[in-house]
Amino acid sequence: MYFSFRLFFFLYAIWAVVPESYFRSLGITCLPHRYWAVSVPIFLLTAFAVFALVIYPSFGLCMTPDINDIHTIRDEVGCKKNRTISKLLSPKVCGKKDIFCCTHPEACFKKLQVR
């Protein structure tokens, strides 16, 4: 694959730089127009720039939960390893004296919603 890329790039560079009269003297007459030597790399670079600057960051924004979502709430209990929201809101956690327990997350976090 490495060798084939080098070979095709070398042939592309020769086709883009050498005048057509040399190819005709060798008997090669069926070549694409020189316009494609410039337009294809510009199209590929433009497509890469649009992907890197617009599409890829948009994926990150689409996957970010809303500010009102319960997954965005973080505190010292929620940041501990091997803890999930289901464990934090379970009755087992409610038995401890120093931890606040809420069996209905919608009612407990209603104050956080922007009105």
Backbone as CSV, one residue per row, in Angstrom:
resi,resn,N_x,N_y,N_z,CA_x,CA_y,CA_z,C_x,C_y,C_z
1,MET,0.829,-1.180,0.000,0.000,0.000,0.000,0.886,1.261,0.000
2,TYR,1.932,1.235,0.772,2.852,2.357,0.809,3.496,2.573,-0.558
3,PHE,3.931,1.477,-1.173,4.560,1.562,-2.479,3.571,2.052,-3.542
4,SER,2.336,1.563,-3.484,1.351,1.977,-4.484,1.014,3.459,-4.333
5,PHE,0.936,3.963,-3.094,0.690,5.392,-2.900,1.834,6.211,-3.485
6,ARG,3.045,5.807,-3.216,4.206,6.533,-3.761,4.204,6.497,-5.294
7,LEU,3.903,5.348,-5.856,3.892,5.202,-7.314,2.821,6.091,-7.945
8,PHE,1.596,6.048,-7.408,0.519,6.855,-7.974,0.759,8.345,-7.776
9,PHE,1.341,8.729,-6.649,1.656,10.137,-6.448,2.735,10.593,-7.426
10,PHE,3.720,9.752,-7.675,4.764,10.077,-8.645,4.173,10.211,-10.054
11,LEU,3.292,9.299,-10.439,2.640,9.396,-11.750,1.749,10.633,-11.841
12,TYR,1.048,10.961,-10.751,0.217,12.168,-10.715,1.068,13.423,-10.874
13,ALA,2.197,13.480,-10.177,3.073,14.653,-10.276,3.642,14.801,-11.687
14,ILE,4.001,13.686,-12.315,4.503,13.745,-13.700,3.397,14.231,-14.628
15,TRP,2.183,13.693,-14.473,1.056,14.098,-15.326,0.714,15.568,-15.135
16,ALA,0.826,16.087,-13.916,0.456,17.469,-13.644,1.501,18.463,-14.137
17,VAL,2.753,18.056,-14.224,3.831,19.000,-14.538,4.287,18.926,-15.990
18,VAL,4.393,17.735,-16.532,4.944,17.560,-17.890,3.925,18.022,-18.923
19,PRO,4.342,18.784,-19.932,3.417,19.235,-20.987,2.846,18.061,-21.787
20,GLU,1.670,18.291,-22.371,0.986,17.236,-23.107,1.735,16.807,-24.368
21,SER,2.544,17.657,-24.914,3.273,17.304,-26.144,4.232,16.139,-25.896
22,TYR,4.799,16.036,-24.716,5.676,14.900,-24.412,4.891,13.594,-24.347
23,PHE,3.691,13.650,-23.779,2.864,12.446,-23.724,2.422,12.021,-25.118
24,ARG,2.103,12.989,-25.976,1.695,12.663,-27.356,2.855,12.061,-28.139
25,SER,4.074,12.550,-27.883,5.228,11.973,-28.599,5.502,10.537,-28.151
26,LEU,5.098,10.184,-26.928,5.240,8.811,-26.444,4.072,7.926,-26.874
27,GLY,3.021,8.525,-27.448,1.874,7.759,-27.916,0.746,7.690,-26.893
28,ILE,0.857,8.459,-25.821,-0.203,8.484,-24.810,-1.106,9.670,-25.114
29,THR,-2.323,9.361,-25.561,-3.236,10.449,-25.953,-4.483,10.520,-25.079
30,CYS,-4.754,9.511,-24.296,-5.975,9.469,-23.498,-5.660,9.849,-22.046
31,LEU,-5.570,11.140,-21.784,-5.301,11.639,-20.444,-6.414,12.596,-20.012
32,PRO,-6.701,12.681,-18.732,-7.707,13.640,-18.270,-7.229,15.074,-18.470
33,HIS,-8.161,15.983,-18.427,-7.840,17.395,-18.585,-7.023,17.887,-17.395
34,ARG,-6.161,18.870,-17.605,-5.289,19.382,-16.539,-6.067,20.082,-15.425
35,TYR,-7.289,20.440,-15.689,-8.135,21.060,-14.679,-8.245,20.180,-13.443
36,TRP,-8.303,18.863,-13.636,-8.457,17.930,-12.530,-7.203,17.840,-11.672
37,ALA,-6.059,18.231,-12.196,-4.822,18.212,-11.409,-4.877,19.228,-10.279
38,VAL,-5.648,20.278,-10.463,-5.774,21.316,-9.445,-7.071,21.164,-8.659
39,SER,-8.158,20.824,-9.338,-9.462,20.823,-8.673,-9.632,19.689,-7.670
40,VAL,-9.122,18.506,-7.945,-9.297,17.380,-7.020,-8.575,17.623,-5.689
41,PRO,-7.311,18.047,-5.670,-6.690,18.321,-4.364,-7.363,19.462,-3.613
42,ILE,-7.817,20.488,-4.311,-8.516,21.587,-3.639,-9.837,21.101,-3.061
43,PHE,-10.559,20.270,-3.794,-11.810,19.714,-3.268,-11.560,18.857,-2.034
44,LEU,-10.532,18.013,-2.070,-10.233,17.158,-0.925,-9.825,17.975,0.298
45,LEU,-9.028,19.011,0.107,-8.630,19.859,1.232,-9.816,20.637,1.785
46,THR,-10.712,21.087,0.922,-11.905,21.793,1.386,-12.821,20.854,2.163
47,ALA,-12.998,19.650,1.667,-13.832,18.672,2.376,-13.227,18.328,3.729
48,PHE,-11.920,18.184,3.798,-11.260,17.900,5.074,-11.407,19.071,6.040
49,ALA,-11.270,20.297,5.556,-11.412,21.481,6.415,-12.837,21.605,6.946
50,VAL,-13.828,21.348,6.109,-15.225,21.407,6.567,-15.475,20.334,7.614
51,PHE,-14.941,19.153,7.406,-15.129,18.092,8.390,-14.437,18.444,9.709
52,ALA,-13.207,18.932,9.632,-12.433,19.197,10.848,-12.949,20.408,11.608
53,LEU,-13.466,21.403,10.919,-13.873,22.642,11.592,-15.367,22.745,11.867
54,VAL,-16.196,21.959,11.163,-17.642,22.082,11.339,-18.274,20.770,11.804
55,ILE,-18.091,19.718,11.056,-18.825,18.477,11.313,-18.335,17.783,12.583
56,TYR,-17.028,17.619,12.763,-16.508,16.920,13.932,-16.852,17.649,15.235
57,PRO,-16.690,18.981,15.345,-17.143,19.648,16.574,-18.653,19.578,16.781
58,SER,-19.416,19.524,15.696,-20.870,19.414,15.825,-21.280,18.089,16.447
59,PHE,-20.545,17.011,16.160,-20.830,15.730,16.801,-20.688,15.846,18.311
60,GLY,-19.660,16.539,18.763,-19.469,16.728,20.193,-20.580,17.535,20.822
61,LEU,-21.043,18.557,20.127,-22.139,19.355,20.652,-23.449,18.582,20.674
62,CYS,-23.660,17.716,19.693,-24.886,16.912,19.663,-24.902,15.870,20.769
63,MET,-23.751,15.374,21.167,-23.688,14.341,22.189,-23.671,14.914,23.609
64,THR,-23.516,16.223,23.764,-23.511,16.838,25.083,-24.936,16.931,25.604
65,PRO,-25.190,16.467,26.830,-26.552,16.549,27.363,-26.940,17.996,27.673
66,ASP,-28.246,18.245,27.737,-28.751,19.582,28.047,-28.350,19.992,29.455
67,ILE,-28.431,21.283,29.728,-28.085,21.783,31.045,-29.083,21.320,32.094
68,ASN,-30.320,21.027,31.710,-31.334,20.561,32.650,-31.315,19.052,32.845
69,ASP,-30.458,18.356,32.127,-30.408,16.901,32.219,-29.779,16.474,33.541
70,ILE,-30.240,15.354,34.072,-29.732,14.885,35.359,-28.286,14.396,35.250
71,HIS,-27.837,14.052,34.040,-26.473,13.576,33.844,-25.440,14.693,33.948
72,THR,-25.856,15.944,33.902,-24.901,17.044,34.012,-24.668,17.469,35.454
73,ILE,-25.418,16.922,36.397,-25.254,17.281,37.801,-24.083,16.486,38.366
74,ARG,-23.123,17.181,38.936,-21.949,16.526,39.497,-21.692,17.091,40.888
75,ASP,-21.410,16.206,41.798,-21.027,16.616,43.135,-20.007,15.611,43.648
76,GLU,-19.638,15.707,44.921,-18.604,14.816,45.443,-19.049,13.365,45.473
77,VAL,-20.337,13.100,45.630,-20.818,11.725,45.637,-20.873,11.177,44.208
78,GLY,-21.302,12.007,43.264,-21.436,11.557,41.883,-20.116,11.373,41.185
79,CYS,-19.048,11.939,41.677,-17.745,11.850,41.024,-16.935,10.644,41.475
80,LYS,-17.391,9.925,42.499,-16.651,8.761,42.960,-16.710,7.653,41.928
81,LYS,-15.682,6.822,41.901,-15.627,5.726,40.938,-16.675,4.669,41.268
82,ASN,-17.130,3.997,40.219,-18.097,2.897,40.320,-19.421,3.336,40.939
83,ARG,-19.780,4.584,40.792,-21.074,5.065,41.254,-21.860,5.522,40.036
84,THR,-23.103,5.157,39.981,-23.973,5.627,38.911,-25.163,6.315,39.534
85,ILE,-25.943,6.976,38.727,-27.117,7.682,39.240,-28.105,6.697,39.831
86,SER,-28.222,5.509,39.246,-29.162,4.528,39.806,-28.724,4.080,41.197
87,LYS,-27.420,3.983,41.443,-26.943,3.624,42.769,-27.153,4.780,43.748
88,LEU,-26.963,6.004,43.273,-27.116,7.156,44.154,-28.564,7.353,44.577
89,LEU,-29.505,7.014,43.717,-30.916,7.224,44.020,-31.608,5.971,44.538
90,SER,-30.844,4.923,44.787,-31.451,3.674,45.243,-31.761,3.735,46.740
91,PRO,-32.664,2.860,47.246,-32.996,2.849,48.678,-31.809,2.496,49.567
92,LYS,-30.804,1.772,49.048,-29.639,1.428,49.859,-28.899,2.692,50.305
93,VAL,-28.801,3.670,49.423,-28.127,4.914,49.758,-28.978,5.729,50.721
94,CYS,-30.290,5.582,50.645,-31.186,6.365,51.495,-31.055,5.994,52.966
95,GLY,-30.541,4.821,53.265,-30.416,4.415,54.653,-29.330,5.165,55.408
96,LYS,-28.391,5.784,54.725,-27.308,6.508,55.390,-27.807,7.864,55.853
97,LYS,-27.274,8.325,56.957,-27.760,9.567,57.552,-27.247,10.815,56.850
98,ASP,-26.012,10.799,56.372,-25.412,12.022,55.845,-25.605,12.220,54.349
99,ILE,-26.289,11.314,53.665,-26.488,11.441,52.218,-27.948,11.751,51.941
100,PHE,-28.191,12.785,51.145,-29.545,13.144,50.750,-30.048,12.138,49.734
101,CYS,-31.276,11.680,49.891,-31.843,10.681,48.990,-33.085,11.246,48.324
102,CYS,-33.224,10.937,47.064,-34.391,11.370,46.321,-34.865,10.197,45.476
103,THR,-36.073,9.757,45.697,-36.594,8.646,44.911,-37.251,9.107,43.623
104,HIS,-37.568,10.389,43.509,-38.143,10.961,42.296,-37.242,12.093,41.816
105,PRO,-36.342,11.812,40.858,-35.381,12.830,40.430,-36.041,14.067,39.832
106,GLU,-37.191,13.901,39.175,-37.842,15.062,38.566,-38.268,16.058,39.636
107,ALA,-38.753,15.559,40.764,-39.207,16.449,41.835,-38.033,17.073,42.581
108,CYS,-36.951,16.320,42.739,-35.809,16.824,43.514,-35.033,17.886,42.752
109,PHE,-34.914,17.730,41.455,-34.112,18.650,40.663,-34.955,19.678,39.925
110,LYS,-36.197,19.821,40.328,-37.083,20.780,39.677,-36.601,22.213,39.895
111,LYS,-35.947,22.486,41.010,-35.456,23.819,41.309,-34.342,24.234,40.349
112,LEU,-33.645,23.268,39.776,-32.522,23.574,38.880,-32.971,23.980,37.479
113,GLN,-34.208,23.681,37.112,-34.678,23.984,35.771,-34.856,25.490,35.605
114,VAL,-34.431,25.987,34.468,-34.557,27.412,34.152,-35.965,27.689,33.684
115,ARG,-36.582,28.716,34.230,-37.952,29.044,33.841,-37.994,30.289,33.024
